[in-house]
Amino acid sequence: MKNNSGTKVTKGKVVSAVLLKDLQIELRSRVVTNQVLPFAGLVMVMFAFALDNDDVLERVAGGLIWLATLFSLFMIVQRSFAIDTADGALDSLRVAGIDLSAVFFGKAIALATKLIALEVVLICGAVLLYRVDLSANGLVLLVTCVLCATSGLAFVGTLYGGLTAGAKGRETLLPLLLLPVVAPVLIAATRATEAAFGSGGAQTSEGWAWIGLLTVFAAVFGVGGSLAFGSLIDE
């Protein structure tokens, strides 16, 4: 593939460049560390105070982790695309003839990396705050759940972030559009995490069916998002 200047640019190079750019911006600004993580942690702590019952907290720990992740997703996506819109990065890439599906994957991988770092902290917090027990089999299920669910959230977050990037009122529009779409991820990830934690007597084996749903969701939005992202940005 060649850009408008005639220089050959591979998809892999574009993916790597976008990924590194987003991660370098995060390392310099530390928004996830200084803003998103404290917000997500506060959500977890507030629920602990509100429910104030060890049995209830242990049973709903999985759902609270993914609710905090979902709220944080909105903040991370909005900031990522606000920066690209403000400095005209997306417009420059489009005019240069860069394959926007590669941009989609680069931004999605960067978003997934940030979310996984956040989820690791939230899971550790849930184990400490809510006194959750995690077996070896449960840990394998939980890691698989995190990878599959985060992939789905990253793909759909990047797709809808691009859709709302130039819209007025995008701060409120993004949650309105995104929440109904990610509902299957929230439900499936919560059920799989509950099975990993053994919440309410759930067995680890019960969680693998939900992993299948998360995998299908991630595959659909990974393929669909790569195909639709360029046209959404053009509009």
Secondary structure, DSSP 8 states (H G I E B T S, - for coil): -B-TTS-B--HHHHHHHHHHHHHHHHHHH-HIIIIIHHHHHHHHHHHHHHH--HHHHHHHHHHHHHHHHHHHHHHHHHHHHHHHHHTTHHHHHHHTT--HHHHHHHHHHHHHHHHHHHHHHHHHHHHHHS-----HHHHHHHHHHHHHHHHHHHHHHHHHHHHHTTSTTHHHHHHHHHHHHHHHHHHHHHHHHHHHHTGGG--GGGGHHHHHHHHHHHHHHHHHHHHHHHHHHH-
